[in-house]
Amino acid sequence: MVGVIGYGAYIPFHRLTRTEISRAWGGPAVTGEKAVASYDEDSVTMAVAACRDCIKGHARGKVDALYLGSTTFPYLEKQSASIVATALDLNPEMFTLDLSNSLRSGTGAMRLAVDAVKAKTVRNALVSTADVRSGLPNGPKELDFGDGAAALLVGEENIIATIDAIYSGKYEIHDFWRPAGETFVRSWEDRFIREKGYAKVMTDSVSNALKRYQFTPRDFSKAVFYSPNPAMLSNVARSLGFDIRTQVQSSLYDTVGNTGCAQAMMMLVAALEEAKPGDRLLWASYGDGCDVYILTVTDRIKEMGNRRGIKRHLASKKVISNYERYLRWRNIVPVEPAAREPLQVPSAVALWRDNRGGLALYGVKCKKCGAPQYPAQRVCMNCKAKDEFEEYGFADREGKVATFSQDNLTVSVDPPVTVTTVDFAGGGRILCDMTDRDPQKVAVGMPVEMTFREVRFVGGIHDYWWKCQPVRA
Amino acid sequence: MGSIKDRVAIIGMGCTKFGENWDKNITDLIVDAAYEAFEDAGVAPGDIEAAWFGNFLTALPGSGQPLAVALKLDYKPITRVENMCATGSDAFRNAAYAVAAGIYDIVLVVGAEKLKDMGLSGLPGDEMLMSQYGTPNTYRNCSITPPGQFAMLATSYFQKYGLSPEEGKRMLAQIAVKNHHNGSLNPKAHFQRDITLEQALNAPIVAWPLGLFDCCGVSDGGAAAVITRADMAKRFRPDPVYVKALQIAVGPREGTMNPAHDLTRVEETCRAGMAAYSEAEIKNPREEISLAEVHDCFTITEAVTYEDLQFCGRGKAREEVEAGTFALKGKLPVNPDGGLKSFGHPIGASGLRMLYEVYKQLQGKAGPRQIKNPKLGLTHNLGGLPSGATVSVVIVGT
């Protein structure tokens, strides 16, 4: 038996209200808000966050594969899954794969994971999907699109939801697309998308799946369907015979927005958070076709507490004050650079040497005196012992702000930069930036946790490291 | 371990006007400073047997050559010294050691920096330094500037001594007002205007809690010294200034890694100060030192340095500032020339610029800033971060 054994999600801390977007462009009042990746976040960093949420409490050594789905990978040539797996400190002898170019890449990744576990070529497979899609300013896609990520762990033991059946169908259409080299998603006319795209494909595929596996809508606690917007979701669910009020999982449109590739999996995580043992879930994604999954929730769902998932990430947020900041974060408008020296290109060699220290945030602990130290040292700062160290991970440790400043002078997309000295529980100190904070609320002694972020993009190299953030509730 | 005390003397010094010297290049700064020193010492360029050149990053190629190119010293040995903000003081230290070793009798030290060709607001941070020195060139570090680094010192100082932001900023503003007042009396300073407490308190924030007047400016400048053996000094002038102590403490940046490290003090200043007092046989610095030029790159640095150099007790900086202890007419004038606050910080030049003021004060030639009957003067440079610094302390006297 193969099933989901863990889940996690990530929603960026910052939200932009649709009213604020309308304010900027003079459009009609629109409801809801969308989650917005900070300037230091992308699909890789959000996938890391979702995967950390997912694998908490699971044996990392048993994760033999990572399948990562996104339409917005930072590199066209160079794998993102390997970056994520390195940041997660997973086993080097594992299979990693990026799946891109379709909003179905997340559920497609899931299918590869299920097949691999079924074939016993991997023990546990981690599946994650993240997206940071952009719509052109002053357009409907800008209002619709939000950012987020989700992750599922697939295995054969301690299953929380069995995967009972999978149905897939392909479909060729230009409804939403983005050619190579462009930043903004394109689309055809709404009515065409609805009638010959989304509504037709979802209705046909779900009907075919139900027929093939001999289920009816009444057999399901929840229909968890990707949708470009709530109206299309209601139409499809209603025409398939689901009760809109009780059986249809929210698409998170009003709180997060359409997170593209990640949306279906984020909705499934939200459904699992509310699920009871015995619930049957119908999960379907959309994009150049449709993937349909039938899952049954087990008793073990009750043991899945202590996750941030969707619910807790939704509750932990800050609304960004103006649309112009969003434009700046997204690098949509050029802005006057700071009068500081231009950013330098990191050395690929130095980055490679620093894979473990920088990406997985490993320092060392002195075997003689026990002092944790970051970055790794050759001679102990405390007792001066030479080469008497063991590895010591900082990524999952909490710390406190020892001191800080709000630096307006430094080069940043979003000054001031909150620079902090963080003292960790159990020892060790790291100087790092603080992200996802309210500058007014930063204080000495404030509890913080570490989060994986992009620290610069220069010379075509995405340079990832860690920042601290106030502990997200 | 030996001591430099009374083995070497300064017989001539020069210092350019500091500031936005748009019409001067690095050669001009070197020539102007060195020739003033030659004239002051009564020596000719041809008398110089060896030279030391302090420059941080603006005179390339990185060697002694920019000094040779500027002064045409006739194929003499020239050593370039770079040791962060202590560059000028360390060039002086190495030159003094060569004289004390008996190798040379008359040597030249020049520190110069041409910052205003770079178009930067503030000194370059780790960005440029890392690209030049290659480590850590992953750039996986906090994106902090020098004001941000020293602002963290202020944050922890305020926290430890229970100062509200208003109280803390007031203490810092008083230091800025004092130094700008001293600078207003100095024709060689970059900024020669008094500022008010309100101006300092209401200035835009550069890196919280430090505002514009808590930070030193960006300036060009050069300074130079001619030094000789102590026993030869009076052949050149009746009032040479004798070297009493030359110390440098270089820290392992422990404050960036070790939670036990106290971020309300700079360990390297404490260490270099103690070593210098020992070398100069000073028992009570507050009583014995007549004046001090300390590294007020930021006002908080000056406040913490009062305590690190034992000019006052721990946590007492604020009340001493209120009492005027360190003002020009106070018990222990600090930065009588206006400090980095008035001079900016052309890195390689700063240590020698400080020494220039002490030298002139000890000779009674400081004009409206003259302190009554000084005997011993101290200079202090702090390079790098408050959590990991390169600190020099130099003591000279009559």
Interface residues (C-beta under 8 A of the other chain):
Chain A: A338 A339 R340 E341 P342 L343 Q344 P346 S347 A350 L351 D354 G358 A371 Q373 Y374 P375 Q377 M381 N382 A402 T403 F404 S405 Q406 D407 N408 L409 T410 V411 S412 P416 V417 V419 T420 T421 D423 F424 G427 G428 R429 I430 L431 C432 D433 V444 V455 R456 D463 W465
Chain B: M118 G119 L120 S121 G122 P124 G125 E127 M128 M130 S131 G134 T135 P136 N137 T138 Y139 R140 N141 C142 S143 I144 T145 P147 G148 Q149 A151 M152 L153 A154 T155 S156 Q159 P204 I205 V206 A207 W208 P209 L210 P252 E254 G255 T256 M257 N258 P259 H261 L263 S387
